Amino acid sequence: MEEKWQVLISCDTSSLVIDSLCDRARGQDVAVACFYFDFAAQKELSSTSMLGALLKQVVGGLDKIPGEIVRAYEDQKRAIGGRGLRLSDIVRMLQATSSERRTFICIDALDECAARHQVKLLGSLNQILQKSPDTRIFVTGRPHIQAEIGERLAGRVTSVSITPKRDDIISYLRSRLDEDTIRDAMDSSLRADILERIPDHISEMYA
């Protein structure tokens, strides 16, 4: 039996997938929201801020912001200090908006998310999937997070493993080196060293 919901796990960047989804969604009643994790900003991110960013993108594509969302933001502004929305509020709003139209949520480099936030984020995504059967989630990350995703999303996962080929890495590096505008900063020896060492280190990352 075909799974009702799918979550794709990849070891490669999600930029091509997101670009493709955005191109296909143009002119249709489809929402595409994405979030890129950055290890350097790990301590500054919370599950609330992540899902809030996704909600902002989904709502931004609507012709009219739902009254429930407007009222919720106005209520929070009146609170002491103008506090932000609670995680439960954001999840409920994402459930409502994604259930009304086809929604794709793309999350890049989930493995860079702090472990304490991963649990809440995946739990929230699971709640959204339960209320929004047409929602699809695309997640990228290194292999060690696969078990956690499968557990938190109750096995509703399709995994696709993608490993970069050495020749592709070298071709990419060469193209970037050829674009270098400061020619005097690199001699042939340094160029050869880059083309030799970097592909080896990248291969170790995906081992």
C-alpha positions as CSV (number, residue, x, y, z in Angstrom):
1,M,0.0,0.0,0.0
2,E,1.3,3.4,-0.9
3,E,2.2,5.6,2.1
4,K,-0.2,8.5,2.7
5,W,2.6,10.9,3.6
6,Q,6.2,10.9,2.4
7,V,9.3,12.4,3.9
8,L,12.4,12.2,1.7
9,I,15.8,12.1,3.3
10,S,18.8,13.0,1.2
11,C,22.5,13.5,1.9
12,D,22.8,16.3,-0.6
13,T,21.6,19.9,-0.9
14,S,17.9,20.6,-1.3
15,S,18.4,23.7,-3.4
16,L,17.6,22.0,-6.7
17,V,14.5,20.3,-5.3
18,I,13.3,23.6,-3.9
19,D,13.9,25.4,-7.1
20,S,12.0,22.7,-9.0
21,L,9.1,22.8,-6.6
22,C,8.9,26.6,-6.9
23,D,8.9,26.5,-10.7
24,R,6.1,23.9,-10.7
25,A,4.1,25.8,-8.1
26,R,4.1,29.0,-10.0
27,G,0.6,29.9,-11.1
28,Q,-1.0,27.1,-9.1
29,D,-2.6,26.9,-5.7
30,V,0.4,25.3,-4.1
31,A,2.6,26.5,-1.2
32,V,6.3,25.9,-0.9
33,A,8.1,26.8,2.3
34,C,11.7,26.1,3.1
35,F,14.2,26.4,6.0
36,Y,18.0,26.1,5.9
37,F,19.8,25.1,9.0
38,D,23.1,26.7,9.8
39,F,25.4,25.1,12.4
40,A,26.9,28.6,13.2
41,A,23.4,29.8,14.3
42,Q,22.4,26.6,16.1
43,K,22.1,28.2,19.5
44,E,20.0,31.0,18.3
45,L,17.3,28.8,16.7
46,S,14.4,27.2,18.4
47,S,11.6,25.0,17.0
48,T,9.2,27.9,17.4
49,S,11.3,30.3,15.3
50,M,11.8,27.6,12.6
51,L,8.2,26.8,12.3
52,G,7.3,30.5,12.5
53,A,9.5,31.1,9.5
54,L,7.7,28.3,7.6
55,L,4.3,29.7,8.5
56,K,5.4,33.2,7.3
57,Q,6.3,31.8,3.9
58,V,3.0,29.8,3.6
59,V,0.9,32.8,4.6
60,G,2.9,35.1,2.4
61,G,1.6,33.2,-0.6
62,L,-2.0,33.7,0.2
63,D,-4.2,36.3,-1.4
64,K,-5.7,37.1,2.1
65,I,-4.3,36.3,5.5
66,P,-6.8,34.1,7.4
67,G,-8.6,36.0,10.2
68,E,-7.5,33.5,12.8
69,I,-3.9,34.3,12.2
70,V,-4.4,38.0,12.2
71,R,-6.3,37.8,15.5
72,A,-3.6,35.6,17.1
73,Y,-0.9,38.0,16.2
74,E,-2.9,41.0,17.4
75,D,-3.6,39.2,20.7
76,Q,0.1,38.5,21.3
77,K,1.0,42.1,20.5
78,R,-1.3,43.2,23.4
79,A,0.4,40.8,25.8
80,I,3.1,42.2,28.1
81,G,6.3,42.8,26.1
82,G,4.6,41.9,22.9
83,R,5.5,38.2,23.1
84,G,5.5,35.9,20.1
85,L,3.2,33.1,19.2
86,R,3.5,29.8,21.1
87,L,4.7,26.7,19.3
88,S,1.2,25.1,19.6
89,D,-0.4,28.2,18.0
90,I,2.0,28.0,15.1
91,V,1.5,24.3,14.6
92,R,-2.3,24.8,14.6
93,M,-2.0,27.6,12.0
94,L,0.2,25.5,9.8
95,Q,-2.3,22.7,10.0
96,A,-5.1,25.0,8.9
97,T,-3.3,26.7,6.1
98,S,-1.7,23.5,4.7
99,S,-5.0,21.6,4.8
100,E,-6.6,24.1,2.5
101,R,-4.1,23.7,-0.3
102,R,-1.2,21.4,-1.4
103,T,1.9,22.3,0.7
104,F,5.5,21.3,0.4
105,I,7.8,21.9,3.3
106,C,11.5,21.6,2.7
107,I,14.1,21.4,5.5
108,D,17.8,21.5,4.6
109,A,20.5,20.0,6.9
110,L,18.3,18.9,9.7
111,D,21.4,17.2,11.3
112,E,22.7,20.8,12.0
113,C,19.7,21.4,14.2
114,A,20.3,21.1,18.0
115,A,19.1,17.8,19.3
116,R,16.8,19.3,21.8
117,H,15.0,21.2,19.0
118,Q,14.9,18.3,16.6
119,V,12.5,16.4,18.8
120,K,10.0,19.3,19.0
121,L,10.4,20.1,15.3
122,L,9.8,16.5,14.1
123,G,6.9,16.2,16.6
124,S,5.3,19.3,15.2
125,L,5.8,18.2,11.7
126,N,4.1,14.9,12.6
127,Q,1.1,16.8,13.9
128,I,0.9,18.8,10.7
129,L,1.0,15.7,8.6
130,Q,-1.8,14.1,10.6
131,K,-4.1,17.0,9.9
132,S,-2.9,17.7,6.3
133,P,-2.9,14.6,4.2
134,D,-1.8,16.4,1.1
135,T,1.3,18.0,2.7
136,R,4.7,16.6,1.7
137,I,7.9,17.1,3.6
138,F,11.4,17.0,2.1
139,V,14.3,16.7,4.5
140,T,18.0,16.6,3.9
141,G,20.7,15.5,6.3
142,R,23.5,13.1,7.0
143,P,22.6,9.4,7.5
144,H,22.7,9.3,11.3
145,I,19.4,11.3,11.6
146,Q,17.5,8.8,9.5
147,A,16.4,6.6,12.5
148,E,15.3,9.6,14.5
149,I,13.1,10.9,11.6
150,G,11.6,7.5,11.0
151,E,10.7,7.1,14.7
152,R,9.3,10.6,15.2
153,L,7.2,10.5,12.0
154,A,5.9,7.0,12.8
155,G,7.6,5.3,9.8
156,R,6.0,7.5,7.1
157,V,9.3,8.0,5.4
158,T,10.8,7.3,2.0
159,S,14.6,7.5,2.2
160,V,16.8,8.3,-0.8
161,S,20.5,8.1,-0.2
162,I,22.6,10.4,-2.4
163,T,26.4,10.3,-2.3
164,P,28.5,12.8,-4.4
165,K,30.9,11.3,-6.9
166,R,34.5,12.3,-6.7
167,D,34.6,13.3,-10.4
168,D,31.5,15.5,-9.9
169,I,33.2,17.2,-6.9
170,I,36.4,17.8,-8.9
171,S,34.4,19.2,-11.9
172,Y,32.6,21.6,-9.5
173,L,35.8,22.8,-7.9
174,R,37.5,23.4,-11.3
175,S,34.5,25.5,-12.4
176,R,34.7,27.6,-9.3
177,L,38.5,28.0,-9.5
178,D,38.2,29.1,-13.1
179,E,35.9,31.9,-11.9
180,D,38.4,33.2,-9.5
181,T,39.1,36.9,-10.3
182,I,42.3,37.1,-8.3
183,R,44.7,35.0,-10.4
184,D,47.9,36.0,-8.5
185,A,46.5,34.5,-5.3
186,M,46.9,30.9,-6.5
187,D,49.6,29.1,-8.3
188,S,49.4,25.7,-10.0
189,S,50.6,23.8,-7.0
190,L,47.9,25.2,-4.7
191,R,45.3,24.5,-7.3
192,A,46.4,20.9,-7.6
193,D,46.4,20.6,-3.8
194,I,42.8,21.8,-3.6
195,L,41.6,19.5,-6.3
196,E,43.3,16.6,-4.5
197,R,42.4,17.2,-0.8
198,I,38.9,18.6,-0.8
199,P,37.2,15.7,-2.6
200,D,38.8,13.3,-0.1
201,H,37.4,15.2,2.9
202,I,34.0,15.5,1.3
203,S,33.9,11.8,0.7
204,E,34.7,11.2,4.4
205,M,31.7,13.4,5.4
206,Y,29.3,11.1,3.6
207,A,30.9,7.8,4.6
